[in-house]
C-alpha cells in the first residue's frame, strides 16, 4: 500500500510541482507517517526535480521506530 500512495503523491507532484508534502499521523499511524516521510525524503534526496520542497512530517503519540542507524540516516536526510 505504501508504494501505491507514493505513486499517487508523485503523480500529483508532476501535475502540481509547487505543492508541498505534509505527512501526519497519530499513534501507529504516526510511526507509519515517519517511515513514509523517510521514504519520500530519501527520494527527494536522490531527485530534487521530482520533489522540489522539503517534506513536513507531524506525528502525535508515535511509538519509537528504527534503530541508531535509522536515526542517523534520518538526521542526515533532514540536514540537506
NUFILUM-118511 format. One record per residue (C-alpha): residue number from 1; x, y, z. Coordinates in nm, 3 decimals. Example, Ala and Ser with C-alpha at 12.3 -4.5 7.8 and 13.67 -1.06 7.14 Angstrom:
2
1, 1.230, -0.450, 0.780 .
2, 1.367, -0.106, 0.714 .
END
This chain:
80
1, 0.000, 0.000, 0.000 .
2, 0.288, 0.239, 0.076 .
3, 0.413, 0.215, -0.282 .
4, 0.064, 0.288, -0.416 .
5, 0.037, 0.601, -0.200 .
6, 0.387, 0.709, -0.302 .
7, 0.299, 0.665, -0.669 .
8, -0.017, 0.875, -0.618 .
9, 0.182, 1.150, -0.445 .
10, 0.444, 1.154, -0.722 .
11, 0.174, 1.171, -0.988 .
12, 0.013, 1.469, -0.814 .
13, 0.352, 1.640, -0.781 .
14, 0.411, 1.601, -1.153 .
15, 0.088, 1.789, -1.221 .
16, 0.140, 2.041, -0.939 .
17, 0.517, 2.076, -0.884 .
18, 0.483, 2.368, -0.641 .
19, 0.280, 2.163, -0.391 .
20, 0.438, 2.086, -0.054 .
21, 0.414, 1.738, 0.100 .
22, 0.291, 1.723, 0.461 .
23, 0.259, 1.379, 0.621 .
24, 0.075, 1.334, 0.951 .
25, -0.019, 1.050, 1.181 .
26, -0.126, 0.957, 1.533 .
27, -0.009, 0.659, 1.736 .
28, 0.073, 0.369, 1.500 .
29, -0.020, 0.598, 1.211 .
30, 0.250, 0.832, 1.339 .
31, 0.508, 0.557, 1.309 .
32, 0.390, 0.481, 0.957 .
33, 0.392, 0.853, 0.874 .
34, 0.753, 0.882, 0.990 .
35, 0.856, 0.581, 0.781 .
36, 0.672, 0.720, 0.478 .
37, 0.832, 1.063, 0.531 .
38, 1.173, 0.897, 0.537 .
39, 1.096, 0.718, 0.211 .
40, 0.975, 1.037, 0.039 .
41, 1.268, 1.239, 0.177 .
42, 1.516, 0.980, 0.053 .
43, 1.354, 1.001, -0.290 .
44, 1.377, 1.381, -0.278 .
45, 1.743, 1.348, -0.178 .
46, 1.807, 1.150, -0.499 .
47, 1.596, 1.367, -0.733 .
48, 1.521, 1.726, -0.627 .
49, 1.348, 1.798, -0.958 .
50, 1.080, 1.545, -0.871 .
51, 1.008, 1.679, -0.521 .
52, 1.108, 2.045, -0.501 .
53, 1.023, 2.134, -0.142 .
54, 1.127, 1.985, 0.194 .
55, 0.895, 1.722, 0.338 .
56, 0.699, 1.803, 0.654 .
57, 0.611, 1.524, 0.896 .
58, 0.398, 1.580, 1.206 .
59, 0.328, 1.289, 1.441 .
60, 0.149, 1.267, 1.773 .
61, 0.200, 0.992, 2.030 .
62, 0.403, 0.782, 1.789 .
63, 0.600, 0.482, 1.910 .
64, 0.974, 0.495, 1.857 .
65, 1.081, 0.347, 1.525 .
66, 1.413, 0.227, 1.388 .
67, 1.750, 0.176, 1.545 .
68, 2.053, 0.401, 1.579 .
69, 2.147, 0.356, 1.212 .
70, 1.796, 0.457, 1.105 .
71, 1.815, 0.764, 1.329 .
72, 2.147, 0.868, 1.177 .
73, 2.013, 0.820, 0.823 .
74, 1.700, 1.021, 0.904 .
75, 1.909, 1.301, 1.056 .
76, 2.140, 1.303, 0.754 .
77, 1.846, 1.349, 0.516 .
78, 1.695, 1.616, 0.744 .
79, 2.010, 1.826, 0.725 .
80, 2.001, 1.850, 0.346 .
END
